[in-house]
């Protein structure tokens, strides 16, 4: 089974997903795992057997742990969940926003965003997002700002230290 199909295999069962998630912090004794996962004992043992057969978990004398493959699958499932949470905050924004203007490495890190707010300009106040970014940037000691467009106020507001970066998409830089 390829990694993608392993991820799908785990995600198609809440018991398998919960077991993988429960083992993320580290190995667990079998009784801890039985307490941590909401399912019948037989369902948990069946899932553990299947996960072990796929090479995602391994049994130890006193419990279970993720294999290297299991850790990568768990990390991917966590990133998928975070991305789903990101979409849920403001699905209309993500449906209409052209994410291709964001640098690819930044797009790949979107699931790492914590709390965020989409600030929209209006027909009567198109500069509202710029003012909001400037206000927030001016209130911190260091930050990273990624913007699809350059605005001189962003640069002026950036803290002057090596830990701060202003990244503007190449598609919008005019020479």
ABEGO torsion letter per residue (X at the ends): XBAAAAAAAAAABAAAAAAAAAAAAEBBBAAAAAAABBBBAAAAAAAAAAAAAAGABBBBAAEBBBBAAAAAAAAAAAAAAAAAAAAAABAAAAAABBAAABBAAAAAAAAABBBBBBBBBBAABAAAAAAAAAAAAAABABBBBBBABBBAAAAAABBBBAABBBBBBAAABBX
